[in-house]
Amino acid sequence: MSSPELELTHRQEFSAAHRLHDPTLGDEENAQLYGPCNNPNGHGHTYVYEVTVRGQVPPSGMIIDLNVLRAIMREEIFDQVDHKHLDLDVPFMEGRISTAENLAIAFWECLAPRINDHPGCRLHRLRVHEGPDSHVDYFGPPEQ
C-alpha cells in the first residue's frame, strides 16, 4: 500500500515597487492599458506568495522539511525582491512586465529546480497575491 499524497503550503510576504509598462507600446497606449499602474515613478504593493509542494508522506512524516522550504523561498525569492523595484533591481524579472501573472511564472522558474531536487517532492502550485482582494495561481509549464 502506498502512502497518501499530500500538499504542504508555506507563504511569505514582501514589499516591492513596480511599474506596469510595455516597452513595445507608446506612452498613451501604456497609460490606457495599465492606468495608474503605469505611473512613471512606479507604485508599491505588499505581496504575499504561497508555495505548495506535493508528495507522498515518507517514513520521516515530512514531504519536505518546512525549514528547508522556508530557506529555499527566502534565498530564491524573498532576498531578491523585498524592498526592491521589481523592474529595476530584480534580474529574473528583466524583460518581463511585472504583473502578478509574470511574477508567478518567474518565481516558479526560480524555485522548481531546488524544490524538485528533494526526493518524493515536487512544486505543485505557486500563488501570488498582489493585494488582499486577488491572486494568481500557476501550476507550472505544460507537460512536454
Secondary structure, 3 states (H helix, E strand, C coil): CCCCEEEEEEEEEEEEEECCCCCCCCHHHHHHHHHHHHCCCCEEEEEEEEEEEEEECCCCCCCCCHHHHHHHHHHHHHHHHCCEEHHHHCHHHCCCCCCHHHHHHHHHHHHHHHHCCCCCEEEEEEEEECCCCCEEEECCCCCC
